[in-house]
């Protein structure tokens, strides 16, 4: 299958075509047809087709997809496994796993996004350079200013949260 170009041409094309077509169908960027509320599937398909071919022609993007996507899928499998394990501890009537996390789900999503960015940077070969740049360019003044801003932000969040609870009572 590799000699036929399945992994280098067909699968990346199908992935990009499907994702772009799905996004275009969902967002209805090109509008709807007439007085019906149906999307313009032919126009959406043509745009997705062209974008898919542009991605396949750019071999660096195909390499990036082939490098980063398996690791991203591993993270997705780990998240689903976590949800299964955590969901098994809930009672029978509790279906919504995320409602138990409250604001923690935002932090969880932020962590996943940071992990995906790190994976993509690693696949592009830029993660090591970025970490070296951070060590070389972040001086004591910048680091202490960043820590001070984080502490101020935490205190502001605590004060504003306390103020909102007083107003509601």
N, C-alpha and C positions, 0 to 999 in steps of 0.2 A: 504494500500500500504506500510505503514511503517513496518508492521509485515512481509511482504514478502521480505523486504530488498531492496526495490526499491531505497530509498534515501541513503542507506549505501553501496550498492554494484553496482546496475545497472547504476544509473545516474552518479556516479563518474567514473565508468569504461568507459561509453560511452563518457563522456566529455574528459577524458585523451586520450582514443583511437582516437577520432576525431582530437584533437589538434595535437597529435604526428604524426598521419598519414598525416595530412595536411602539417605540417612542413617538414616531410620527402619527400612528393611529390613535394613540392615547391623547396626545396634545392637540390634535387637529390643527396643526400649524397652517396647512393649506386650505382650511375651511371644509365645508360640507357641500354636497352636491344638491343644487336646487333647493326646493322647500323640504326635501327629505333631510333627516339628520344623519345620513350615512356619510362616512368619510370618503375622501377621494383616494380609493385604494390604488388605482392605476398610477396616479402621480406619486403617492407615497412609495409604492413598489419601485418605481423608476428611480427615485432619488436614493432609496436604500440600495438598489442594484448598483448605481454609479459609485456611491460611497464605499460599498463592499469591494468593487474592483479597484478603486484608488488605494484602499488599505492593502489589498493583495499585491499590488504593484510595488508598494513601499515595503521592501523586504525587512527594513529595520523595525517597522511596526509589527510585522508578522513575527519576527524574532522576539520582540518584547511581549507579545501575546503568548507565544509558546513558552517563554521563560516565567512570566509572572502569574499567568492564569492558574497553573497547577497549585502554586502556593496559596493563592487567594481562595481557591476551592477547598484547600486543606483547612483554612481558617473557617470557611463556611461550614464544613463538616464538623469541626470542633464546636462551633456555636450551636449547631443543631443538636449535637450530642449533649452539650451542656443543658440545652432546653429540655431534652428528653429526661436526663437525670434529675434536673430540678423539678420538672413537671411530674415525675413519678412520686415526689414527696407531697404533692398537693392532694387535697381531698377530691372526691369525685365531681363535685359541682363546680370547682374552680378551674376554668378553662384558660383564662387570660393570664399567662405566665408573667408578662411584663408589668401588670398592674401591681405586683408585689415589690417591684424595684423602685417605684416612684421616680425621683430625679436620677437615680442610679442608672437608669436605662440611657439617659443622655450621655453620661460619662462612658458607659459601655460602648455606645455608638461612636463617640469621639475616639476612644481607644482603637476600635476596629478601623476607623478611617485613617488614623495615624499609622497603624500596622500596614494597611494597604499602600499608603504613600511610601513607606519604608521599603516594602516589597518591590514596588515599581522602580524606585530609585536604585535598589540593589540590582534589579534586572537590567537596568540601563547602565550599570557600572558607575553610578554617581554617588552612591551612599557613602563609600569610603572617603571620597573627595569632600563630600559635604561635612562629614564628621571632622575631618582634618581641618577644614575651613573654620568650623565652629571653634575648635580648640585654639587655632592660631589667632582668630580675630576677636574673640570675646575676652575682653580685659576685665580686670577687677571692677572698674567703674560701671561698665555695661552690665555685668552680672549682678552687682549689688543694686543697680537701678531696677533691673528686671525683678529681683526678689522683693524690693520695696513696693513696686507696682502690684505684684501678686498679693502681698500682705494687705495693702490698702484696698484692693478689690475684695478680698475675703472679709475684711472689716465692714466695708460698705454693704456687702451682701447680707451680713449678719444684722447690721443696723436697719437696713431697709426691710428685711424680713420681719424684724421685731416691730417696726412701725406699721406695717400692713396688718399684722395680727391685732394691734391695738385699735386701728381704725374700724375693723370689722366687728368688734365687740360692743 
